[in-house]
Structures are given as C-alpha cells and as structure tokens.
Amino acid sequence: MVIAFFATMRVEQRASHAYANTQRAKMVSQGAVSHGIELLRANIPDPALISESAEVAPGEVWITNPGRLMVVGENGDEKIVPLHTGAADRSPNETGDPDVYSVDLNEPLPGRTDPPIATAVSGDGRVDLKADSPPMRVKWI
C-alpha cells in the first residue's frame, strides 16, 4: 500500500506541475495579446461621429501591415506605430543559434513550408514559393 501511495502521489505531483506550467504559458501569451490590443486601441483613430459631416470629420486613415500600424492624417502626415518589440539589432549569425537575440516571425511553422506572413515575390510580381521567404526578425524582450 505504501508503494501504491507513493506512486499515486508522484503522478499527482507531475500532473500539478504540468497544470501550473500550462497556466503560466497561458498568462504569458495573454499578456502579449493584451499588449497588442492596447497598442491598437491607443493608436487607431476613433471613427467620425454620425452627426459629423465629411467637411468637419477628421480625415485620418489607418493601415495595418505586418508588424506595424500606419496612421495617415488628412494632410498626408504619416505616423508609424511598431507592433513588435523592435527590429533585431544584432546579427543572427553572432552565435551558433540564430534565435538567441531575435526571432524570425516569418519562419514557416512546424510541418509547413510556406511563411505565415510574407512570401517572396518574383520580378514580374508573382509569388515565388521556391524562393526563401523574407525574414522578419524582431528582438526578444
């Protein structure tokens, strides 16, 4: 009975550690999503009110691109808001592991060959799936 008790407690201990690690991972990922939502909420202009006419409504447009938000004012001024932790400031070739200081957001997911964000484009404007995808390296925080 003592051996069975210890075996059961060991299984319970492993299960509780796995559950705690799962909860930590969920909190980290939710923090990143919340940070992104707040960046967008703080920088996307409010829409014009229904009561406003086109003459008095602010003429702002916003455009999302991979990794950034661009807000263009009615006079043509552009405001670029980065939606990432910053461009990689160190070469990935400095160490044996290229992902030590930065990560490539455009690297194909496991089991896939196509990049998740941007593909290479040939000279005539067609998508070139045989070419390497353009890297989108951002630094770790």
ZASE-360920 format. One record per residue (C-alpha): x, y, z; chain; residue in three letters. Coordinates in Angstrom, 1 decimal, decimal comma, padded with zeros to 4 digits. Each point is the difference from the previous one (the first is absolute). Layout:
<<X Y Z> "A" "ala">
...
// end
This chain:
<<000,0 000,0 000,0> "A" "met">
<<002,9 002,4 000,8> "A" "val">
<<001,4 -000,6 -003,5> "A" "ile">
<<-003,3 000,6 -001,6> "A" "ala">
<<-000,5 003,2 002,0> "A" "phe">
<<003,4 001,3 -001,0> "A" "phe">
<<-000,6 -000,8 -003,7> "A" "ala">
<<-003,4 001,8 000,1> "A" "thr">
<<001,5 003,0 001,7> "A" "met">
<<002,8 000,2 -002,6> "A" "arg">
<<-002,6 -000,1 -002,8> "A" "val">
<<-002,0 002,8 001,8> "A" "glu">
<<003,2 002,1 000,4> "A" "gln">
<<000,8 -000,3 -003,7> "A" "arg">
<<-003,5 000,9 -000,9> "A" "ala">
<<000,0 003,1 002,2> "A" "ser">
<<003,3 001,2 -001,4> "A" "his">
<<-001,3 -000,5 -003,6> "A" "ala">
<<-003,2 001,9 000,9> "A" "tyr">
<<002,1 002,9 001,6> "A" "ala">
<<002,2 000,2 -003,1> "A" "asn">
<<-003,0 000,1 -002,3> "A" "thr">
<<-001,5 002,8 002,0> "A" "gln">
<<003,3 002,0 -000,1> "A" "arg">
<<000,1 -000,5 -003,8> "A" "ala">
<<-003,6 001,2 -000,4> "A" "lys">
<<000,8 003,1 002,2> "A" "met">
<<003,1 000,9 -002,1> "A" "val">
<<-001,9 -000,3 -003,3> "A" "ser">
<<-003,0 001,9 001,3> "A" "gln">
<<002,4 002,8 001,1> "A" "gly">
<<001,4 000,2 -003,5> "A" "ala">
<<-003,5 000,1 -001,5> "A" "val">
<<-001,2 002,7 002,5> "A" "ser">
<<003,1 002,1 -000,8> "A" "his">
<<-000,8 -000,2 -003,7> "A" "gly">
<<-003,6 000,9 000,5> "A" "ile">
<<001,0 003,0 002,1> "A" "glu">
<<002,4 001,2 -002,6> "A" "leu">
<<-002,7 -000,1 -002,6> "A" "leu">
<<-002,6 001,5 002,3> "A" "arg">
<<002,3 002,9 000,9> "A" "ala">
<<001,0 000,8 -003,6> "A" "asn">
<<-002,9 -000,7 -002,3> "A" "ile">
<<-002,0 003,2 -000,5> "A" "pro">
<<-003,6 000,1 001,2> "A" "asp">
<<-002,5 -000,1 -002,9> "A" "pro">
<<-001,9 003,2 -000,9> "A" "ala">
<<-003,3 000,5 001,8> "A" "leu">
<<-003,2 -000,6 -001,9> "A" "ile">
<<-000,9 003,6 000,6> "A" "ser">
<<003,2 001,3 -001,6> "A" "glu">
<<000,1 000,9 -003,6> "A" "ser">
<<002,9 -000,9 -002,3> "A" "ala">
<<001,2 003,7 000,1> "A" "glu">
<<000,5 000,0 003,8> "A" "val">
<<000,9 -003,7 000,7> "A" "ala">
<<003,7 -000,6 000,5> "A" "pro">
<<001,5 -001,5 -003,1> "A" "gly">
<<002,1 -002,7 001,6> "A" "glu">
<<000,6 -003,4 -001,6> "A" "val">
<<001,7 -003,0 001,6> "A" "trp">
<<001,7 -002,9 -001,7> "A" "ile">
<<001,4 -003,2 001,6> "A" "thr">
<<003,0 -001,6 -001,4> "A" "asn">
<<002,0 -003,0 001,3> "A" "pro">
<<001,6 001,3 003,2> "A" "gly">
<<-001,2 003,6 -000,2> "A" "arg">
<<-003,0 002,4 000,0> "A" "leu">
<<000,1 003,1 -002,2> "A" "met">
<<-002,3 002,9 000,7> "A" "val">
<<-000,3 002,5 -002,9> "A" "val">
<<-001,4 003,5 000,8> "A" "gly">
<<-002,1 002,1 -002,4> "A" "glu">
<<003,1 002,1 -000,8> "A" "asn">
<<002,0 -003,1 -001,0> "A" "gly">
<<002,1 -000,3 003,2> "A" "asp">
<<000,8 -003,6 000,9> "A" "glu">
<<000,4 -001,4 003,5> "A" "lys">
<<001,4 -003,5 000,2> "A" "ile">
<<-000,7 -002,0 003,1> "A" "val">
<<002,1 -003,2 000,4> "A" "pro">
<<-002,0 -003,0 001,1> "A" "leu">
<<003,0 -002,0 001,0> "A" "his">
<<002,8 000,2 002,5> "A" "thr">
<<002,4 001,7 -002,4> "A" "gly">
<<002,1 -000,9 -003,0> "A" "ala">
<<002,8 -002,4 000,7> "A" "ala">
<<003,1 002,0 000,9> "A" "asp">
<<002,5 -002,9 000,0> "A" "arg">
<<000,9 -002,4 -002,8> "A" "ser">
<<-001,5 -003,5 000,3> "A" "pro">
<<003,4 -001,3 -001,1> "A" "asn">
<<001,8 001,2 003,1> "A" "glu">
<<-000,7 -003,3 001,8> "A" "thr">
<<-000,6 -003,6 -001,0> "A" "gly">
<<-003,7 000,4 000,7> "A" "asp">
<<-001,5 002,8 -002,1> "A" "pro">
<<-003,0 000,4 002,4> "A" "asp">
<<002,0 001,0 003,0> "A" "val">
<<-000,4 003,8 -000,4> "A" "tyr">
<<-002,9 000,1 -002,4> "A" "ser">
<<-002,7 -002,1 -001,7> "A" "val">
<<-001,2 -000,2 -003,6> "A" "asp">
<<-003,8 000,6 000,0> "A" "leu">
<<-000,1 -001,1 -003,6> "A" "asn">
<<001,5 -003,4 000,5> "A" "glu">
<<-002,3 -002,8 -001,2> "A" "pro">
<<-001,9 -001,8 002,8> "A" "leu">
<<001,0 -003,6 000,8> "A" "pro">
<<-001,2 -002,4 -002,7> "A" "gly">
<<-000,6 002,8 -002,5> "A" "arg">
<<002,1 001,5 -002,8> "A" "thr">
<<-001,8 003,3 -000,6> "A" "asp">
<<000,8 003,0 002,1> "A" "pro">
<<-002,8 001,3 002,3> "A" "pro">
<<000,3 003,7 -000,8> "A" "ile">
<<001,7 000,9 -003,3> "A" "ala">
<<001,2 -002,0 -003,0> "A" "thr">
<<002,7 000,8 -002,5> "A" "ala">
<<-001,1 001,8 -003,2> "A" "val">
<<001,7 -000,5 -003,3> "A" "ser">
<<000,9 002,8 -002,4> "A" "gly">
<<-003,4 -000,2 -001,8> "A" "asp">
<<-001,9 000,4 003,2> "A" "gly">
<<-001,0 -003,7 000,5> "A" "arg">
<<000,4 -001,9 003,2> "A" "val">
<<003,1 -002,2 -000,1> "A" "asp">
<<-000,4 -002,9 002,4> "A" "leu">
<<003,3 -001,5 -000,9> "A" "lys">
<<002,0 003,1 001,1> "A" "ala">
<<000,9 000,5 003,7> "A" "asp">
<<-002,6 002,0 001,9> "A" "ser">
<<001,1 003,5 001,0> "A" "pro">
<<001,1 000,0 003,7> "A" "pro">
<<-001,9 002,1 002,5> "A" "met">
<<002,4 -000,1 003,0> "A" "arg">
<<-001,1 001,7 003,2> "A" "val">
<<002,0 000,1 003,3> "A" "lys">
<<-001,0 -001,8 003,1> "A" "trp">
<<-001,1 001,9 003,1> "A" "ile">
// end
